[in-house]
């Protein structure tokens, strides 16, 4: 008796059906995990906010809340503006000693620290506008001495230009030069950072960036500042929530526009203007030749920025890299004291 074999096309059809079922199962599993991750991330973020309340207070500006932390008494009020991908905690070594001299306020830009995400685009002028509104809404009276670190220098320079009648002095702490992006080596780094932030922002929405919290923070801050974060319970959980990555990506995406906004400011008039720059090399991730070129350009850019004001001058933080507020906070406090004593 001759055996009967099923047609080959029947076997192929069966295999395809099994593969299709497997593919659908994998897709459904991914969707389920995404839903669970999304729900957990937003639950955990809300839980952490309740568990670790802000040291200051929330002020609502343009339908989103910003965290403002003010200490000390006196006038003028010192306003601390942090660098990119950072929070008000970065000023933990600077704010207490300044509070012994006068009123001082730190805050979290939209999306950072205890602050909520804000409207797009996240340009430096938008941040300056929100800071002005924040101080007014909180009842913090001018005049202000503005202190801006790195990218925060963009924001305080625009603030000092747009609201000059409210500003009695400006201190830039290794401020990001507006011409920096025109350098090929920095362009390459910026593109890589933007891609990283885009990916991590997407993953963070589903809780997938949380495992990185244990390793990323110390790499993203000056070594001297890490103990400050560790000494504040819950600071990692608050500062490195998923909204941080969205806010960082939004600011990085708008950086060329922010550079152009600052570059359009030709003069700061006679505003008392102190530019503090780093003294230790900070471009170690580049080749030796590129790092040396960037150091020379950075120093030249800092001098160019200082010349924007007829009262501008430079101070070199010899023992610091880019994170002067964590490595040599006293030099910032001394600069503030100079402006208080000789406005």
ZIPE-V522954 format. One record per helix or strand. SS is the DSSP state (h for helix, s for strand). FROM is the first residue (numbers start at 0). LEN is the number of residues. If there is no record, write none. Layout:
SS,FROM,LEN / SS,FROM,LEN
This chain:
h,7,44 / s,56,5 / s,63,8 / s,76,5 / h,87,4 / h,94,5 / s,103,5 / h,123,15 / s,143,6 / h,151,11 / h,163,3 / s,166,7 / h,179,3 / h,183,21 / h,209,11 / h,222,8 / h,234,5 / h,241,12 / h,254,9 / s,272,6 / h,287,19 / s,311,6 / h,323,4 / h,328,13
